[in-house]
Amino acid sequence: MISKSVKVKADTLRREGHSYNYIAEKLKISKGTLSCWLCEIPYTPNKETLARIGKARIASNLAKHKIKLESFKQARGEAYKDRGEINNRDLFMLGVGLYIGEGSKTHDLVRVINANPKVIKLAIRWFKKIGGLTDSNFKIRLHLYPDNDTKKCIQHWSDETGLKSSQFHKVQIDLRQDKKMFKRGKVPYGTAHLSIVSNGEKRFGVYLARRINAWIDRVLE
């Protein structure tokens, strides 16, 4: 089991001044993946990279990298202006859209699955604000890979969601032998399956699933 995620290693190598080609070859992952992970990290090539690639090519790459950073900065600035304040109806519609894409398709089960903590936090906020649930109604089961550290993953998701470790089911680990190397590190903390437990309240059981499906039907109409 790898104690340090591949993504963190890639981040470290990039900050040390290594090129995408070098990092991709060393960690056995694609340059496309690295571009997604590291595109916003300021890049200053080290002596080894300069010697291997050459100053002219480095200068060209740095110019392109600067343009890309400026584009990300501009897009983020515009996104903040576009968003504005989010009211209850915005949250309601956003949550319904999230559930259409990431929610359970079983009609008697309420569950949201995602590897992004921000998405799971949004789902929790939606369930609380729109559905009236409390922290006691949430359970999480993590689906991990052999290169994930179980304790660190549980702690990470607990910190991100604010849920107690006692609210986590036993983790499931994907032990398939055909898991390709380039997928390693893409999900450094596994995938969270956020489920709702009724705690004896009928409105948070099957009825909630039916209510959500009715919302979805109404929106899709």
C-alpha positions in Angstrom: 0.0 0.0 0.0 1.3 3.4 -0.9 1.3 5.8 2.0 1.5 8.9 0.0 -0.8 9.5 -2.9 0.5 9.7 -6.5 -1.2 13.1 -6.9 0.8 14.5 -4.0 4.0 13.0 -5.4 3.2 14.6 -8.8 2.6 18.0 -7.1 5.9 17.8 -5.3 7.9 16.9 -8.5 6.3 19.7 -10.4 7.1 22.3 -7.7 10.7 20.9 -7.8 10.8 22.0 -11.5 10.3 18.7 -13.4 8.5 18.5 -16.7 5.3 16.7 -17.4 7.2 14.1 -19.5 9.5 13.4 -16.6 6.7 13.1 -14.0 4.5 11.0 -16.3 7.3 8.5 -16.9 8.3 8.3 -13.3 4.8 7.9 -11.9 3.4 5.9 -14.8 0.5 8.2 -15.4 -0.6 10.2 -18.5 0.4 13.8 -19.3 -3.3 14.7 -19.7 -3.9 13.7 -16.1 -0.9 15.7 -14.9 -2.2 18.7 -16.9 -5.5 18.5 -15.0 -3.8 18.1 -11.6 -1.0 20.6 -12.0 -2.1 23.3 -14.5 -2.4 26.0 -11.8 1.0 25.4 -10.1 3.6 28.0 -11.0 6.4 26.3 -12.9 10.1 27.1 -12.8 12.2 24.4 -14.5 15.2 23.0 -12.5 18.7 22.6 -13.9 18.1 19.0 -14.8 15.1 19.9 -16.9 16.9 22.8 -18.6 19.8 20.5 -19.5 17.5 17.8 -20.9 15.0 20.0 -22.8 17.0 23.1 -23.8 16.5 26.8 -23.1 14.6 27.6 -26.3 12.0 24.9 -25.8 11.7 25.8 -22.1 11.1 29.4 -23.0 8.3 28.4 -25.3 6.7 26.1 -22.7 6.9 28.8 -20.1 5.1 31.3 -22.4 2.3 28.8 -23.0 2.1 28.0 -19.3 1.8 31.7 -18.4 -1.0 32.1 -20.9 -2.8 29.1 -19.5 -2.5 30.5 -15.9 -3.9 33.8 -17.0 -6.8 32.1 -18.7 -7.6 30.1 -15.5 -7.4 33.3 -13.4 -9.7 35.2 -15.7 -12.2 32.3 -15.9 -12.3 32.1 -12.0 -12.8 35.9 -11.7 -15.7 35.8 -14.2 -17.2 32.7 -12.5 -17.4 34.5 -9.1 -19.2 37.4 -10.8 -21.6 35.1 -12.7 -22.6 33.1 -9.7 -24.0 35.9 -7.5 -25.8 35.0 -4.3 -27.4 31.5 -4.1 -30.9 31.5 -2.7 -33.0 28.5 -1.5 -34.6 27.9 -4.9 -31.1 27.9 -6.5 -30.0 25.3 -3.9 -33.1 23.3 -4.5 -32.6 23.1 -8.3 -28.9 22.5 -7.9 -29.5 19.6 -5.5 -32.1 18.1 -7.8 -29.6 18.3 -10.7 -26.9 16.7 -8.6 -29.2 13.9 -7.6 -30.2 13.3 -11.2 -26.5 12.7 -12.1 -25.1 11.2 -8.9 -28.0 10.0 -6.9 -29.3 6.4 -6.4 -31.5 5.1 -9.2 -33.2 2.6 -6.8 -36.6 4.1 -5.9 -36.5 3.1 -2.2 -33.0 4.2 -1.5 -31.5 7.7 -1.0 -27.8 7.9 -1.8 -25.3 10.2 -3.5 -22.0 8.9 -4.8 -19.0 11.0 -5.7 -15.2 11.3 -5.2 -15.2 15.0 -4.8 -15.7 16.1 -1.2 -17.2 19.4 -2.3 -20.0 17.5 -4.1 -20.7 15.4 -1.0 -20.7 18.5 1.2 -23.2 20.1 -1.2 -25.4 17.0 -1.0 -25.4 17.2 2.8 -26.2 20.9 2.7 -29.1 20.2 0.3 -30.5 17.3 2.4 -30.4 19.5 5.5 -31.7 22.7 4.0 -34.3 21.3 1.7 -35.1 17.9 3.3 -34.9 18.9 6.9 -32.3 16.2 7.8 -29.6 16.4 10.5 -26.1 15.0 10.8 -27.5 11.9 12.5 -29.3 10.9 9.3 -26.1 10.5 7.3 -23.9 7.4 6.8 -20.9 7.1 4.5 -19.3 4.0 3.0 -15.9 4.6 1.3 -14.9 2.6 -1.8 -11.1 2.5 -1.9 -8.3 1.1 -3.9 -5.2 -0.8 -2.7 -3.1 2.4 -3.0 -5.4 4.3 -0.6 -4.6 4.6 3.1 -7.8 3.6 4.9 -7.3 5.6 8.1 -6.2 8.7 6.2 -9.2 8.4 3.9 -11.7 8.1 6.7 -10.1 11.1 8.5 -10.1 13.1 5.3 -13.8 12.6 4.6 -14.6 13.1 8.3 -12.8 16.5 8.3 -14.4 17.5 5.0 -18.0 16.5 5.8 -18.0 17.2 9.6 -19.4 13.7 10.1 -18.0 11.5 12.9 -15.9 8.4 12.2 -18.6 6.3 13.8 -20.9 7.3 10.9 -18.6 5.5 8.5 -19.5 1.9 7.4 -16.7 -0.6 6.9 -14.8 0.4 3.7 -14.9 -1.6 0.5 -11.6 -2.0 -1.3 -11.4 -2.7 -5.0 -9.0 -5.6 -5.4 -9.4 -6.2 -9.1 -6.2 -7.4 -10.6 -6.9 -5.6 -13.9 -6.9 -2.1 -12.4 -4.6 -0.2 -14.7 -1.5 1.7 -13.4 -2.5 5.0 -14.9 -5.6 5.1 -12.8 -3.5 5.1 -9.6 -3.7 8.3 -7.6 -6.7 9.7 -9.5 -8.9 9.0 -6.5 -6.5 9.7 -3.6 -9.2 9.5 -1.0 -11.6 7.0 -2.6 -15.2 7.5 -3.5 -17.8 8.3 -0.9 -21.3 6.7 -0.9 -23.4 9.1 1.2 -26.6 7.3 2.4 -29.6 8.5 4.4 -30.9 6.6 7.5 -34.3 7.4 8.8 -33.7 6.7 12.5 -37.3 5.7 12.8 -38.7 8.7 11.1 -40.9 7.6 8.1 -40.5 11.0 6.3 -36.7 10.2 6.0 -37.2 6.6 4.8 -38.8 5.4 1.6 -41.0 8.5 1.6 -38.0 10.7 1.1 -36.9 8.7 -1.9 -40.4 9.0 -3.4 -40.3 12.7 -2.7 -37.0 13.2 -4.4 -38.1 11.2 -7.4 -41.2 13.4 -7.6 -39.0 16.5 -7.6 -37.0 15.0 -10.4 -40.0 14.2 -12.5 -41.4 17.7 -11.9 -38.1 19.3 -13.0 -37.6 17.1 -16.0 -41.2 17.9 -17.2 
